[in-house]
Amino acid sequence: MSSKEVGEIDDKSSGQDHKVDVSDAGDLESQGVHVNLGRSGQNLKLDKTGLPLIPQPSDDPSDPLNFPQWLKVAILLQVSFLALLGPLNQATVNPAFVPLAAHFHISTVEASYQTTIAIAFAGIGSFIWVPLANTYGRRPLLLFTTLIAAASSLGSGKANTWSQLIATRVLNGLGTSSFFTLGAGMVSDTFFLHERGRAMGIFTVFLTNSAHVAPIPGGFLGQFVSYRWCYYLPAILDMTMFGVMFFCLPETLYLRGSTPVVTDKPILRRMKLWGLRPKGKYLKLSDFFQQFIMFKYPTVLLTALYYSVTFTLSSILPAVTSATLFRRLYKFNASQTGLALGIGTLIGSTLGELLGGIVVDRSMYLSRKGKKDGVIVPEVRLHGIWAGAVIQPIGLLIWGFCIQYKTPYIGPTMGFSIMCFAIQIISTVVYSYNADCYRPQTPEIAQVLNFGRQTVGMTTGFWAIPLGDKIGFHWMAVTMSLVGIVTLLPVIFFMSHGKTIRDKLGVPKYNRSL
């Protein structure tokens, strides 16, 4: 299993064929180079279907690709639960805007701004953490930022003035921002191409469902205990997760081509908090600027734009408006709002994941199996987006018209349940596609997705209810549906021309060796 096959690499930038070591195919593929694995070689490391593993794992037992499957699943579950805690820190208080507003003598719309602030800074903070994590490791940065999230959430519960609350929410957004980006990077570090769609699907279902789970305990805590416990609960969960990760989450940062580690306990070595920095890798000031390089790649930027718009309309819009609208239309208290919002969105998102991850992995497998040359085309994954793209505006229209015409509460609940079904499919496809295109840059790609989602989403609290009151929620839904369709058009274009665009731009220079 340690021997290597020589395959054919078609370098589109030069138009020449080169014989190269196929153990590097994973990195070459993720850097935008066309890979033909060939059929004549022997002793390639294969998956259970007989197809070559991509990327080809090294012979180093400390390589995360060589971790036993149970450990890979354990890593996935830990970073997925951590991704869930990010929006949970921000959204648990959403059903309790009424008692929160009463305490600070403000309106419920103004009360939503503290969630908006946390969302905004969750989109900014990752630009600090990712360069540090790429040098010093994912594990120590996740542990450190989890402590920040716990302390700031506790501080939010203790805040006695509005300015104190806003300050702690800023810190909470900065702390939780790493949960979205570094977690996605660890999934990409650990799983092979044929596993990545389903693994990313699990990661995104936790991420997406967090804002849907949060209102259920938040509503009951806000009504029967105190709105302050809507901050204490996330703090407790953050500290619990810190303890679990401290003992159970190994480092996954690995430098391809490095000298194998000589040790009889490679996994235990990866539990260290320091001393795992790749040899020759040092933090430079330029690292904080180079990470923005992924914004120049249209396949990343425009799929992120579509994802950000649809996530905002499908997940954040119901979350920040339901406390006000359900109280206005149905006289719901905090616990009733939490149940209606949480259960409806949770069901839709979970059903969407049952379809999304399986479909994108199956489409990739069938594409590879049907081609004798073994060519990998990440754009195959984009075709899995159709179900989500079609039903997302349908759910938004149901929600808007039901709110406008004051139907029974089951109407808008069904609307945002359908939207959440759609956004889970969209999230899985977008994350998986971009990770396949530029695997070493997965944390930086997750930054683009996170920044877009948080930046677009943070505006919702300012315009949603005022716009709906002014032009009608049905016309607002129609307008926003059209916006979503417009941002979908580049994604459709990439289905047939994405590879051509990626080939023209070449290989990202940043972090390409990881």
Secondary structure, DSSP 8 states (H G I E B T S, - for coil): -----EEEEEETTTTEEEEEEGGGHHHHHHTT-EEE--SS-----B-TTS-B-SS---S-TTSGGGS-HHHHHHHHHHHHHHHHHHHHHHHTTGGGHHHHHHHHT--HHHHTHHHHHHHHHHTTTHHHHHHHHHHH-HHHHHHHHHHHHHHHHHHHHH--SHHHHHHHHHHHHHHHHHHHHHHHHHHHHHS-HHHHHHHHHHHHHHHHHHHHHTHHHHHHHHHHT-TTHHHHHHHHHHHHHHHHHHHH-------TT------S-HHHHTT-SSS-S-TT----TTHHHHGGGGGG-HHHHHHHHHHHHHHIIIIIHHHHHHHHHHHHHH---HHHHHHHHHHHHHHHHHHHHHHHHHHHHHHHHHHHHT-TT----GGGGGGGGHHHHHHHHHHHHHHHHHHHTT--THHHHHHHHHHHHHHHHHHHHHHHHHHHHSGGGHHHHHHHHHHHHHHHHHTHHHHHHHHHHHH-HHHHHHHHHHHHHHHHHHHHHHHHHHHHHHHHH----TTTT-
